Amino acid sequence: MEQHTKLAFHETMDTHELINFKTICLMKSKLMQGICFDNDLKALMEKDVQQSIEDLKELKSLYEGARTHIS
């Protein structure tokens, strides 16, 4: 994937929203594992947790190019 040095303002906002959404999904899956008794469902949630962690790492690398002020 090609990396750009700076994100446009709307891309910064969209990336921030995606990070928030994936963080909430990660927390829900992690918390639901504690009350789940079905091993297949628990394994599926763990797979979702691991995928969310990878997604957040990628989004974080994109967010490093975010614009936080007008210059």
PDB file with one MODEL, atoms N, CA, C and O in Angstrom:
MODEL        1
ATOM      1  N   MET A   1       0.842  -1.174   0.000  1.00  0.00           N
ATOM      2  CA  MET A   1       0.000   0.000   0.000  1.00  0.00           C
ATOM      3  C   MET A   1       0.887   1.238   0.000  1.00  0.00           C
ATOM      4  O   MET A   1       1.863   1.312   0.747  1.00  0.00           O
ATOM      5  N   GLU A   2       0.549   2.189  -0.825  1.00  0.00           N
ATOM      6  CA  GLU A   2       1.316   3.421  -0.921  1.00  0.00           C
ATOM      7  C   GLU A   2       0.987   4.321   0.257  1.00  0.00           C
ATOM      8  O   GLU A   2      -0.184   4.519   0.581  1.00  0.00           O
ATOM      9  N   GLN A   3       2.008   4.866   0.897  1.00  0.00           N
ATOM     10  CA  GLN A   3       1.831   5.756   2.040  1.00  0.00           C
ATOM     11  C   GLN A   3       1.948   7.207   1.591  1.00  0.00           C
ATOM     12  O   GLN A   3       2.880   7.566   0.872  1.00  0.00           O
ATOM     13  N   HIS A   4       1.009   8.033   2.014  1.00  0.00           N
ATOM     14  CA  HIS A   4       1.072   9.462   1.755  1.00  0.00           C
ATOM     15  C   HIS A   4       1.530  10.147   3.031  1.00  0.00           C
ATOM     16  O   HIS A   4       1.313   9.639   4.131  1.00  0.00           O
ATOM     17  N   THR A   5       2.169  11.309   2.878  1.00  0.00           N
ATOM     18  CA  THR A   5       2.700  11.976   4.058  1.00  0.00           C
ATOM     19  C   THR A   5       1.603  12.614   4.906  1.00  0.00           C
ATOM     20  O   THR A   5       1.700  12.607   6.133  1.00  0.00           O
ATOM     21  N   LYS A   6       0.582  13.153   4.293  1.00  0.00           N
ATOM     22  CA  LYS A   6      -0.490  13.806   5.034  1.00  0.00           C
ATOM     23  C   LYS A   6      -1.849  13.349   4.525  1.00  0.00           C
ATOM     24  O   LYS A   6      -2.044  13.144   3.327  1.00  0.00           O
ATOM     25  N   LEU A   7      -2.773  13.196   5.445  1.00  0.00           N
ATOM     26  CA  LEU A   7      -4.156  12.902   5.081  1.00  0.00           C
ATOM     27  C   LEU A   7      -4.898  14.210   4.883  1.00  0.00           C
ATOM     28  O   LEU A   7      -4.569  15.219   5.505  1.00  0.00           O
ATOM     29  N   ALA A   8      -5.895  14.191   4.020  1.00  0.00           N
ATOM     30  CA  ALA A   8      -6.774  15.344   3.894  1.00  0.00           C
ATOM     31  C   ALA A   8      -7.616  15.426   5.165  1.00  0.00           C
ATOM     32  O   ALA A   8      -7.706  14.456   5.917  1.00  0.00           O
ATOM     33  N   PHE A   9      -8.229  16.579   5.401  1.00  0.00           N
ATOM     34  CA  PHE A   9      -9.001  16.756   6.633  1.00  0.00           C
ATOM     35  C   PHE A   9     -10.142  15.744   6.749  1.00  0.00           C
ATOM     36  O   PHE A   9     -10.381  15.202   7.828  1.00  0.00           O
ATOM     37  N   HIS A  10     -10.845  15.488   5.646  1.00  0.00           N
ATOM     38  CA  HIS A  10     -11.947  14.523   5.711  1.00  0.00           C
ATOM     39  C   HIS A  10     -11.428  13.105   5.922  1.00  0.00           C
ATOM     40  O   HIS A  10     -12.096  12.293   6.562  1.00  0.00           O
ATOM     41  N   GLU A  11     -10.248  12.799   5.393  1.00  0.00           N
ATOM     42  CA  GLU A  11      -9.650  11.481   5.618  1.00  0.00           C
ATOM     43  C   GLU A  11      -9.212  11.322   7.072  1.00  0.00           C
ATOM     44  O   GLU A  11      -9.313  10.236   7.644  1.00  0.00           O
ATOM     45  N   THR A  12      -8.733  12.397   7.656  1.00  0.00           N
ATOM     46  CA  THR A  12      -8.363  12.380   9.070  1.00  0.00           C
ATOM     47  C   THR A  12      -9.583  12.076   9.925  1.00  0.00           C
ATOM     48  O   THR A  12      -9.526  11.242  10.829  1.00  0.00           O
ATOM     49  N   MET A  13     -10.688  12.756   9.637  1.00  0.00           N
ATOM     50  CA  MET A  13     -11.915  12.539  10.394  1.00  0.00           C
ATOM     51  C   MET A  13     -12.439  11.115  10.199  1.00  0.00           C
ATOM     52  O   MET A  13     -12.838  10.461  11.163  1.00  0.00           O
ATOM     53  N   ASP A  14     -12.439  10.642   8.968  1.00  0.00           N
ATOM     54  CA  ASP A  14     -12.908   9.278   8.693  1.00  0.00           C
ATOM     55  C   ASP A  14     -12.039   8.237   9.391  1.00  0.00           C
ATOM     56  O   ASP A  14     -12.555   7.266   9.944  1.00  0.00           O
ATOM     57  N   THR A  15     -10.732   8.436   9.366  1.00  0.00           N
ATOM     58  CA  THR A  15      -9.821   7.505  10.027  1.00  0.00           C
ATOM     59  C   THR A  15     -10.054   7.504  11.528  1.00  0.00           C
ATOM     60  O   THR A  15     -10.049   6.448  12.160  1.00  0.00           O
ATOM     61  N   HIS A  16     -10.258   8.676  12.095  1.00  0.00           N
ATOM     62  CA  HIS A  16     -10.548   8.782  13.535  1.00  0.00           C
ATOM     63  C   HIS A  16     -11.830   8.034  13.880  1.00  0.00           C
ATOM     64  O   HIS A  16     -11.880   7.320  14.881  1.00  0.00           O
ATOM     65  N   GLU A  17     -12.862   8.191  13.064  1.00  0.00           N
ATOM     66  CA  GLU A  17     -14.125   7.484  13.302  1.00  0.00           C
ATOM     67  C   GLU A  17     -13.950   5.972  13.183  1.00  0.00           C
ATOM     68  O   GLU A  17     -14.529   5.221  13.968  1.00  0.00           O
ATOM     69  N   LEU A  18     -13.166   5.521  12.220  1.00  0.00           N
ATOM     70  CA  LEU A  18     -12.906   4.087  12.070  1.00  0.00           C
ATOM     71  C   LEU A  18     -12.149   3.530  13.276  1.00  0.00           C
ATOM     72  O   LEU A  18     -12.447   2.432  13.746  1.00  0.00           O
ATOM     73  N   ILE A  19     -11.181   4.280  13.769  1.00  0.00           N
ATOM     74  CA  ILE A  19     -10.443   3.848  14.954  1.00  0.00           C
ATOM     75  C   ILE A  19     -11.379   3.719  16.148  1.00  0.00           C
ATOM     76  O   ILE A  19     -11.307   2.743  16.895  1.00  0.00           O
ATOM     77  N   ASN A  20     -12.252   4.694  16.327  1.00  0.00           N
ATOM     78  CA  ASN A  20     -13.218   4.624  17.432  1.00  0.00           C
ATOM     79  C   ASN A  20     -14.142   3.415  17.285  1.00  0.00           C
ATOM     80  O   ASN A  20     -14.385   2.698  18.255  1.00  0.00           O
ATOM     81  N   PHE A  21     -14.652   3.190  16.087  1.00  0.00           N
ATOM     82  CA  PHE A  21     -15.563   2.075  15.845  1.00  0.00           C
ATOM     83  C   PHE A  21     -14.881   0.736  16.095  1.00  0.00           C
ATOM     84  O   PHE A  21     -15.442  -0.127  16.770  1.00  0.00           O
ATOM     85  N   LYS A  22     -13.667   0.553  15.552  1.00  0.00           N
ATOM     86  CA  LYS A  22     -12.950  -0.713  15.731  1.00  0.00           C
ATOM     87  C   LYS A  22     -12.573  -0.935  17.194  1.00  0.00           C
ATOM     88  O   LYS A  22     -12.545  -2.076  17.655  1.00  0.00           O
ATOM     89  N   THR A  23     -12.286   0.135  17.927  1.00  0.00           N
ATOM     90  CA  THR A  23     -11.974   0.012  19.346  1.00  0.00           C
ATOM     91  C   THR A  23     -13.192  -0.477  20.123  1.00  0.00           C
ATOM     92  O   THR A  23     -13.068  -1.335  20.997  1.00  0.00           O
ATOM     93  N   ILE A  24     -14.362   0.061  19.812  1.00  0.00           N
ATOM     94  CA  ILE A  24     -15.593  -0.364  20.473  1.00  0.00           C
ATOM     95  C   ILE A  24     -15.901  -1.823  20.139  1.00  0.00           C
ATOM     96  O   ILE A  24     -16.288  -2.593  21.018  1.00  0.00           O
ATOM     97  N   CYS A  25     -15.732  -2.201  18.886  1.00  0.00           N
ATOM     98  CA  CYS A  25     -15.951  -3.599  18.483  1.00  0.00           C
ATOM     99  C   CYS A  25     -14.998  -4.533  19.221  1.00  0.00           C
ATOM    100  O   CYS A  25     -15.401  -5.603  19.677  1.00  0.00           O
ATOM    101  N   LEU A  26     -13.759  -4.135  19.334  1.00  0.00           N
ATOM    102  CA  LEU A  26     -12.755  -4.929  20.038  1.00  0.00           C
ATOM    103  C   LEU A  26     -13.143  -5.113  21.499  1.00  0.00           C
ATOM    104  O   LEU A  26     -13.078  -6.223  22.027  1.00  0.00           O
ATOM    105  N   MET A  27     -13.546  -4.029  22.151  1.00  0.00           N
ATOM    106  CA  MET A  27     -13.936  -4.109  23.558  1.00  0.00           C
ATOM    107  C   MET A  27     -15.155  -5.000  23.756  1.00  0.00           C
ATOM    108  O   MET A  27     -15.202  -5.793  24.696  1.00  0.00           O
ATOM    109  N   LYS A  28     -16.147  -4.872  22.868  1.00  0.00           N
ATOM    110  CA  LYS A  28     -17.348  -5.702  22.988  1.00  0.00           C
ATOM    111  C   LYS A  28     -17.029  -7.184  22.838  1.00  0.00           C
ATOM    112  O   LYS A  28     -17.496  -8.008  23.624  1.00  0.00           O
ATOM    113  N   SER A  29     -16.240  -7.515  21.837  1.00  0.00           N
ATOM    114  CA  SER A  29     -15.892  -8.926  21.621  1.00  0.00           C
ATOM    115  C   SER A  29     -15.097  -9.480  22.795  1.00  0.00           C
ATOM    116  O   SER A  29     -15.326 -10.609  23.230  1.00  0.00           O
ATOM    117  N   LYS A  30     -14.168  -8.686  23.302  1.00  0.00           N
ATOM    118  CA  LYS A  30     -13.339  -9.131  24.424  1.00  0.00           C
ATOM    119  C   LYS A  30     -14.195  -9.328  25.681  1.00  0.00           C
ATOM    120  O   LYS A  30     -14.023 -10.312  26.399  1.00  0.00           O
ATOM    121  N   LEU A  31     -15.101  -8.409  25.942  1.00  0.00           N
ATOM    122  CA  LEU A  31     -15.954  -8.515  27.128  1.00  0.00           C
ATOM    123  C   LEU A  31     -16.968  -9.653  27.008  1.00  0.00           C
ATOM    124  O   LEU A  31     -17.259 -10.334  27.991  1.00  0.00           O
ATOM    125  N   MET A  32     -17.501  -9.856  25.811  1.00  0.00           N
ATOM    126  CA  MET A  32     -18.506 -10.908  25.619  1.00  0.00           C
ATOM    127  C   MET A  32     -17.898 -12.297  25.756  1.00  0.00           C
ATOM    128  O   MET A  32     -18.610 -13.246  26.085  1.00  0.00           O
ATOM    129  N   GLN A  33     -16.597 -12.437  25.512  1.00  0.00           N
ATOM    130  CA  GLN A  33     -15.949 -13.734  25.677  1.00  0.00           C
ATOM    131  C   GLN A  33     -16.061 -14.227  27.118  1.00  0.00           C
ATOM    132  O   GLN A  33     -16.149 -15.429  27.367  1.00  0.00           O
ATOM    133  N   GLY A  34     -16.057 -13.289  28.058  1.00  0.00           N
ATOM    134  CA  GLY A  34     -16.129 -13.651  29.470  1.00  0.00           C
ATOM    135  C   GLY A  34     -17.457 -14.229  29.904  1.00  0.00           C
ATOM    136  O   GLY A  34     -17.522 -14.948  30.901  1.00  0.00           O
ATOM    137  N   ILE A  35     -18.525 -13.929  29.170  1.00  0.00           N
ATOM    138  CA  ILE A  35     -19.843 -14.435  29.566  1.00  0.00           C
ATOM    139  C   ILE A  35     -20.396 -15.467  28.586  1.00  0.00           C
ATOM    140  O   ILE A  35     -21.533 -15.919  28.717  1.00  0.00           O
ATOM    141  N   CYS A  36     -19.581 -15.827  27.612  1.00  0.00           N
ATOM    142  CA  CYS A  36     -20.007 -16.785  26.590  1.00  0.00           C
ATOM    143  C   CYS A  36     -19.610 -18.202  27.015  1.00  0.00           C
ATOM    144  O   CYS A  36     -18.485 -18.435  27.458  1.00  0.00           O
ATOM    145  N   PHE A  37     -20.550 -19.143  26.875  1.00  0.00           N
ATOM    146  CA  PHE A  37     -20.293 -20.528  27.246  1.00  0.00           C
ATOM    147  C   PHE A  37     -20.139 -21.445  26.035  1.00  0.00           C
ATOM    148  O   PHE A  37     -19.750 -22.603  26.181  1.00  0.00           O
ATOM    149  N   ASP A  38     -20.439 -20.943  24.855  1.00  0.00           N
ATOM    150  CA  ASP A  38     -20.310 -21.719  23.619  1.00  0.00           C
ATOM    151  C   ASP A  38     -18.876 -21.575  23.098  1.00  0.00           C
ATOM    152  O   ASP A  38     -18.452 -20.475  22.744  1.00  0.00           O
ATOM    153  N   ASN A  39     -18.143 -22.667  23.052  1.00  0.00           N
ATOM    154  CA  ASN A  39     -16.737 -22.610  22.647  1.00  0.00           C
ATOM    155  C   ASN A  39     -16.547 -22.164  21.202  1.00  0.00           C
ATOM    156  O   ASN A  39     -15.571 -21.480  20.894  1.00  0.00           O
ATOM    157  N   ASP A  40     -17.458 -22.539  20.317  1.00  0.00           N
ATOM    158  CA  ASP A  40     -17.355 -22.105  18.919  1.00  0.00           C
ATOM    159  C   ASP A  40     -17.537 -20.593  18.806  1.00  0.00           C
ATOM    160  O   ASP A  40     -16.801 -19.920  18.084  1.00  0.00           O
ATOM    161  N   LEU A  41     -18.516 -20.076  19.522  1.00  0.00           N
ATOM    162  CA  LEU A  41     -18.756 -18.635  19.509  1.00  0.00           C
ATOM    163  C   LEU A  41     -17.592 -17.893  20.157  1.00  0.00           C
ATOM    164  O   LEU A  41     -17.182 -16.836  19.678  1.00  0.00           O
ATOM    165  N   LYS A  42     -17.065 -18.439  21.234  1.00  0.00           N
ATOM    166  CA  LYS A  42     -15.921 -17.827  21.911  1.00  0.00           C
ATOM    167  C   LYS A  42     -14.707 -17.781  20.982  1.00  0.00           C
ATOM    168  O   LYS A  42     -13.980 -16.788  20.958  1.00  0.00           O
ATOM    169  N   ALA A  43     -14.488 -18.849  20.221  1.00  0.00           N
ATOM    170  CA  ALA A  43     -13.376 -18.884  19.270  1.00  0.00           C
ATOM    171  C   ALA A  43     -13.574 -17.856  18.158  1.00  0.00           C
ATOM    172  O   ALA A  43     -12.617 -17.220  17.718  1.00  0.00           O
ATOM    173  N   LEU A  44     -14.805 -17.699  17.712  1.00  0.00           N
ATOM    174  CA  LEU A  44     -15.106 -16.706  16.683  1.00  0.00           C
ATOM    175  C   LEU A  44     -14.854 -15.290  17.205  1.00  0.00           C
ATOM    176  O   LEU A  44     -14.324 -14.443  16.486  1.00  0.00           O
ATOM    177  N   MET A  45     -15.232 -15.042  18.445  1.00  0.00           N
ATOM    178  CA  MET A  45     -14.993 -13.729  19.037  1.00  0.00           C
ATOM    179  C   MET A  45     -13.495 -13.471  19.221  1.00  0.00           C
ATOM    180  O   MET A  45     -13.036 -12.342  19.049  1.00  0.00           O
ATOM    181  N   GLU A  46     -12.738 -14.506  19.567  1.00  0.00           N
ATOM    182  CA  GLU A  46     -11.285 -14.342  19.703  1.00  0.00           C
ATOM    183  C   GLU A  46     -10.658 -14.030  18.347  1.00  0.00           C
ATOM    184  O   GLU A  46      -9.731 -13.224  18.261  1.00  0.00           O
ATOM    185  N   LYS A  47     -11.156 -14.658  17.300  1.00  0.00           N
ATOM    186  CA  LYS A  47     -10.678 -14.356  15.946  1.00  0.00           C
ATOM    187  C   LYS A  47     -10.983 -12.902  15.596  1.00  0.00           C
ATOM    188  O   LYS A  47     -10.157 -12.221  14.989  1.00  0.00           O
ATOM    189  N   ASP A  48     -12.172 -12.425  15.981  1.00  0.00           N
ATOM    190  CA  ASP A  48     -12.547 -11.034  15.753  1.00  0.00           C
ATOM    191  C   ASP A  48     -11.633 -10.091  16.533  1.00  0.00           C
ATOM    192  O   ASP A  48     -11.238  -9.045  16.017  1.00  0.00           O
ATOM    193  N   VAL A  49     -11.297 -10.451  17.763  1.00  0.00           N
ATOM    194  CA  VAL A  49     -10.394  -9.639  18.576  1.00  0.00           C
ATOM    195  C   VAL A  49      -9.038  -9.510  17.892  1.00  0.00           C
ATOM    196  O   VAL A  49      -8.501  -8.409  17.777  1.00  0.00           O
ATOM    197  N   GLN A  50      -8.487 -10.624  17.442  1.00  0.00           N
ATOM    198  CA  GLN A  50      -7.177 -10.600  16.795  1.00  0.00           C
ATOM    199  C   GLN A  50      -7.205  -9.792  15.501  1.00  0.00           C
ATOM    200  O   GLN A  50      -6.264  -9.052  15.214  1.00  0.00           O
ATOM    201  N   GLN A  51      -8.278  -9.927  14.718  1.00  0.00           N
ATOM    202  CA  GLN A  51      -8.403  -9.162  13.480  1.00  0.00           C
ATOM    203  C   GLN A  51      -8.556  -7.675  13.776  1.00  0.00           C
ATOM    204  O   GLN A  51      -7.995  -6.842  13.065  1.00  0.00           O
ATOM    205  N   SER A  52      -9.304  -7.338  14.810  1.00  0.00           N
ATOM    206  CA  SER A  52      -9.479  -5.933  15.190  1.00  0.00           C
ATOM    207  C   SER A  52      -8.159  -5.313  15.622  1.00  0.00           C
ATOM    208  O   SER A  52      -7.886  -4.154  15.308  1.00  0.00           O
ATOM    209  N   ILE A  53      -7.342  -6.068  16.333  1.00  0.00           N
ATOM    210  CA  ILE A  53      -6.031  -5.566  16.754  1.00  0.00           C
ATOM    211  C   ILE A  53      -5.173  -5.258  15.529  1.00  0.00           C
ATOM    212  O   ILE A  53      -4.514  -4.220  15.477  1.00  0.00           O
ATOM    213  N   GLU A  54      -5.179  -6.153  14.550  1.00  0.00           N
ATOM    214  CA  GLU A  54      -4.417  -5.912  13.319  1.00  0.00           C
ATOM    215  C   GLU A  54      -4.960  -4.697  12.569  1.00  0.00           C
ATOM    216  O   GLU A  54      -4.192  -3.882  12.059  1.00  0.00           O
ATOM    217  N   ASP A  55      -6.283  -4.581  12.505  1.00  0.00           N
ATOM    218  CA  ASP A  55      -6.900  -3.438  11.825  1.00  0.00           C
ATOM    219  C   ASP A  55      -6.519  -2.126  12.504  1.00  0.00           C
ATOM    220  O   ASP A  55      -6.220  -1.136  11.837  1.00  0.00           O
ATOM    221  N   LEU A  56      -6.533  -2.131  13.841  1.00  0.00           N
ATOM    222  CA  LEU A  56      -6.183  -0.916  14.574  1.00  0.00           C
ATOM    223  C   LEU A  56      -4.717  -0.532  14.366  1.00  0.00           C
ATOM    224  O   LEU A  56      -4.394   0.654  14.301  1.00  0.00           O
ATOM    225  N   LYS A  57      -3.849  -1.501  14.264  1.00  0.00           N
ATOM    226  CA  LYS A  57      -2.441  -1.199  13.985  1.00  0.00           C
ATOM    227  C   LYS A  57      -2.302  -0.513  12.629  1.00  0.00           C
ATOM    228  O   LYS A  57      -1.560   0.458  12.482  1.00  0.00           O
ATOM    229  N   GLU A  58      -3.022  -1.030  11.649  1.00  0.00           N
ATOM    230  CA  GLU A  58      -2.966  -0.436  10.310  1.00  0.00           C
ATOM    231  C   GLU A  58      -3.562   0.972  10.306  1.00  0.00           C
ATOM    232  O   GLU A  58      -3.004   1.887   9.700  1.00  0.00           O
ATOM    233  N   LEU A  59      -4.689   1.137  10.980  1.00  0.00           N
ATOM    234  CA  LEU A  59      -5.310   2.460  11.050  1.00  0.00           C
ATOM    235  C   LEU A  59      -4.416   3.454  11.790  1.00  0.00           C
ATOM    236  O   LEU A  59      -4.347   4.627  11.424  1.00  0.00           O
ATOM    237  N   LYS A  60      -3.740   2.983  12.820  1.00  0.00           N
ATOM    238  CA  LYS A  60      -2.840   3.856  13.568  1.00  0.00           C
ATOM    239  C   LYS A  60      -1.713   4.356  12.670  1.00  0.00           C
ATOM    240  O   LYS A  60      -1.330   5.524  12.741  1.00  0.00           O
ATOM    241  N   SER A  61      -1.185   3.472  11.827  1.00  0.00           N
ATOM    242  CA  SER A  61      -0.122   3.906  10.922  1.00  0.00           C
ATOM    243  C   SER A  61      -0.634   4.938   9.915  1.00  0.00           C
ATOM    244  O   SER A  61       0.102   5.845   9.528  1.00  0.00           O
ATOM    245  N   LEU A  62      -1.882   4.803   9.496  1.00  0.00           N
ATOM    246  CA  LEU A  62      -2.469   5.809   8.606  1.00  0.00           C
ATOM    247  C   LEU A  62      -2.700   7.126   9.331  1.00  0.00           C
ATOM    248  O   LEU A  62      -2.508   8.204   8.770  1.00  0.00           O
ATOM    249  N   TYR A  63      -3.115   7.016  10.586  1.00  0.00           N
ATOM    250  CA  TYR A  63      -3.465   8.215  11.363  1.00  0.00           C
ATOM    251  C   TYR A  63      -2.234   9.052  11.701  1.00  0.00           C
ATOM    252  O   TYR A  63      -2.368  10.225  12.047  1.00  0.00           O
ATOM    253  N   GLU A  64      -1.058   8.482  11.610  1.00  0.00           N
ATOM    254  CA  GLU A  64       0.158   9.253  11.868  1.00  0.00           C
ATOM    255  C   GLU A  64       0.342  10.369  10.840  1.00  0.00           C
ATOM    256  O   GLU A  64       1.060  11.336  11.092  1.00  0.00           O
ATOM    257  N   GLY A  65      -0.309  10.234   9.678  1.00  0.00           N
ATOM    258  CA  GLY A  65      -0.269  11.279   8.668  1.00  0.00           C
ATOM    259  C   GLY A  65      -1.430  12.247   8.759  1.00  0.00           C
ATOM    260  O   GLY A  65      -1.710  12.982   7.812  1.00  0.00           O
ATOM    261  N   ALA A  66      -2.107  12.249   9.896  1.00  0.00           N
ATOM    262  CA  ALA A  66      -3.308  13.092  10.052  1.00  0.00           C
ATOM    263  C   ALA A  66      -2.938  14.557  10.211  1.00  0.00           C
ATOM    264  O   ALA A  66      -1.918  14.906  10.806  1.00  0.00           O
ATOM    265  N   ARG A  67      -3.785  15.389   9.669  1.00  0.00           N
ATOM    266  CA  ARG A  67      -3.646  16.828   9.851  1.00  0.00           C
ATOM    267  C   ARG A  67      -4.437  17.216  11.086  1.00  0.00           C
ATOM    268  O   ARG A  67      -5.617  16.892  11.214  1.00  0.00           O
ATOM    269  N   THR A  68      -3.781  17.903  11.978  1.00  0.00           N
ATOM    270  CA  THR A  68      -4.465  18.326  13.190  1.00  0.00           C
ATOM    271  C   THR A  68      -4.653  19.830  13.269  1.00  0.00           C
ATOM    272  O   THR A  68      -5.313  20.324  14.183  1.00  0.00           O
ATOM    273  N   HIS A  69      -4.088  20.555  12.333  1.00  0.00           N
ATOM    274  CA  HIS A  69      -4.279  22.004  12.267  1.00  0.00           C
ATOM    275  C   HIS A  69      -4.077  22.476  10.823  1.00  0.00           C
ATOM    276  O   HIS A  69      -3.459  21.787  10.011  1.00  0.00           O
ATOM    277  N   ILE A  70      -4.597  23.636  10.528  1.00  0.00           N
ATOM    278  CA  ILE A  70      -4.477  24.208   9.190  1.00  0.00           C
ATOM    279  C   ILE A  70      -3.111  24.866   9.075  1.00  0.00           C
ATOM    280  O   ILE A  70      -2.721  25.687   9.905  1.00  0.00           O
ATOM    281  N   SER A  71      -2.398  24.483   8.027  1.00  0.00           N
ATOM    282  CA  SER A  71      -1.079  25.112   7.813  1.00  0.00           C
ATOM    283  C   SER A  71      -0.889  25.510   6.378  1.00  0.00           C
ATOM    284  O   SER A  71       0.157  26.050   6.020  1.00  0.00           O
TER     285      SER A  71
ENDMDL
END
